[in-house]
Amino acid sequence: MTQSATDWQAREAQVYHQTFARAPVTLVRGSGMRVWDDAGREYLDFAAGIAVNALGHANPAIADAVAEQARTLVQVSNLFYTTPQVELGERLTGHSALDRVFFVNSGGEATETCVKIARKWGRLNRDGATGVITTLRGFHGRSLAMTAATGTPAYHEPFEPMPAGFTHVPYNDLDAVRDAIDDSTAAVMLELIQAEGGVWVADADYVTGLRELCDEHGILLILDEVQTGIGRTGKLFAYEHFGVTPDLMALAKGLGGGLPIGAALSTERCSVLRPGDHGSTFSGNPLVCAGARVVFDHVTAPGFLEDVARKGDHAAAELRRLGRETGEITDVRGLGLLVGFDLTGPERADHVIAYARDHGVLLIKAAAATIRLVPALTISDAELDTGLEVIGAALRA
Ligand SMILES: Cc1ncc(COP(=O)(O)O)c(C=O)c1O
């Protein structure tokens, strides 16, 4: 355990709900790809707040925008118009296939808002249908409804009974979706990369087939781009890799570059929310929207996304090479800077993570034997290579 004057970890154990398997590191400061612990040790952060800090830590442009906004107007509720919210909404709808936005505070609220819209749409347009088909091993959030939507029974059991209305089918299996659709179905919701489930990328045929199936049955396609959206995969939205567009899309994580903001977007056809249907006190307030506006403008600047794709390809190629060299990596998956690699077992994944931490690199898992690289999208080539070198050394140790 890291030595420090104050034992923050012991103090946390006294007061905090013990639900996180935290690494024994207390972080106090960050800058770009780097973070420092309370004993002054420096790390390269390949976790980035779990695929959140798109522009790295303490980005000066975000900090300036937030500081300026904090001195100007932080929160006035959604009972009034505010300018950063409109400007961010225009950016998101202007650069996506979706027409309308509702801001929320997290990914789970973004997916839940999409489901609420789909349910109301189904009541109005599909004879009262409200069912949503989701995928096994998928992840959509931790509210009760999104826990029910999430296709991992272990997440359900402690909190049963689960809200009704969700059916789970295997991922990348179009026939399973076809079989599950019935008169009660309003929508299909999935991630184009099951990130929390282990970084599993959807097959191209599956995604185009899903779009066709939804159109054929007159139901909605909801894409959960909470982890994949805002440049993470080397495109602004992951659906651009697949040549399809969703009816509804959930965003969060990278959107605020570390500020708590999510968004539920929809096409005009699904724009069924009316006064009083939905709301949130803090959501889309001037402070978070001012920061998110900076992230959005950075990620959409010329050449930025191409660079993300190039760095992601480089990381995946180097991990494959390390796999061939050491026999320790059994698979590499992902798109852009969302890269997962499987070790030969959970103990080897634990070893690599502990070794890397001891050598100044923070890594996180996506599954028991799968490590996930989700660094800041602004990572330099040299920082990426340093991280990959430490992973290589860990594999050989
Ligand atoms: C695809 C996806 N959807 C939803 C969520 C939930 O987001 P949040 O933790 O911000 O509620 C996550 C979080 O990991 C996610 O990866």
The ligand as a Tripos MOL2 file, in Angstrom:
@<TRIPOS>MOLECULE
LIG
   16    16     1     0     0
SMALL
NO_CHARGES

@<TRIPOS>ATOM
      1 C1        -22.4080    1.3370  -22.0580 C.3       1 LIG1
      2 C2        -22.7180    1.9410  -20.7230 C.ar      1 LIG1
      3 N1        -23.9570    2.3440  -20.4510 N.ar      1 LIG1
      4 C3        -24.2750    2.9110  -19.2800 C.ar      1 LIG1
      5 C4        -23.3260    3.0670  -18.2900 C.ar      1 LIG1
      6 C5        -23.6980    3.7040  -16.9760 C.3       1 LIG1
      7 O1        -23.0950    4.9540  -16.8700 O.3       1 LIG1
      8 P1        -22.9890    5.6850  -15.4530 P.3       1 LIG1
      9 O2        -22.0550    4.8910  -14.6070 O.co2     1 LIG1
     10 O3        -22.4720    7.0650  -15.7870 O.co2     1 LIG1
     11 O4        -24.3750    5.7330  -14.8970 O.co2     1 LIG1
     12 C6        -22.0070    2.6410  -18.5210 C.ar      1 LIG1
     13 C7        -20.9840    2.7670  -17.4800 C.2       1 LIG1
     14 O5        -19.9880    2.1060  -17.4790 O.2       1 LIG1
     15 C8        -21.6930    2.0660  -19.7680 C.ar      1 LIG1
     16 O6        -20.4490    1.6470  -20.0530 O.3       1 LIG1
@<TRIPOS>BOND
     1     1     2 1
     2     2     3 ar
     3     2    15 ar
     4     3     4 ar
     5     4     5 ar
     6     5     6 1
     7     5    12 ar
     8     6     7 1
     9     7     8 1
    10     8     9 2
    11     8    10 1
    12     8    11 1
    13    12    13 1
    14    12    15 ar
    15    13    14 2
    16    15    16 1
@<TRIPOS>SUBSTRUCTURE
     1 LIG1         1 GROUP 0 **** ****
